[in-house]
């Protein structure tokens, strides 16, 4: 799953750069509701500015490490959790590759909205990260609760 997300993300970004250049020129697919528009995001999700691409890259690498530890701690048979972690990790690696590859930022190209009311432009990695985060939240919310251990106490011997 991780490799599928990564390959799909990298290949669609490459196609977007080749077919949609120059940036910021919308290409209608379904009217103006669904457009393909090449954009480069130097910030975090939704374009929130960050001081340095290397700071953001370092933070992403730390998160990827945390996701790897979560993968290693996942019990056999926890398929949905594994899928969630693969989606998150594949998407994170896809966007890190863009940040390392060039200073322009992460390639985004999916442009949804109506007229001047637009959602943030995004890519396959962003969809994978969002879906993985929602799925992991669902898994963690619905995991069976561990039984509460109550210490057995003997008769009170206090004087």
Phi, psi and omega in degrees: 000315180302312181295325177298313178299313183298314180294318178296318179296308182297319182289321179290326176294318179297314177299320180298315180297318182289318189265338188251002179292145004281165180296159172067020175250111183289143176238107183295134174249309175234085185055217176263006179287315178236113180232159171251120182223116179291129177215156177240127182253112178271350183260201177276196177306141180064014176083013178301123184292145177229149184304322187211142176295330181287327175296314179294321177296316178299317178297319180295321178295321176298315179298319178299321176297319178296318178296322178297316177298319178298321177299313181297332181270001181279128182288149175303140180095349178273065187299316183295320177296318178298319178297315180300314180294323178295317178299312180300312184291316179300316178295317180297316180296319179302316180286328176296320179304315179298317182295323180284323186293319182207157183282349181297331180115188181283136179285122174240152182205345180274122189233108182246147176154187177227119180059233181276355179265100187241147170280165176296141177291138186218183182221182181298320179300318180297320178296317180296316180297316180296312180297318179296318179296316178296318180294317179294320176300318179296316179300313182292325178292327186256011178287149179296141180282141177288141179296145179278126180270126178251128181289127179286130180244142177279183178300146181294121182250013181292143182272000000 
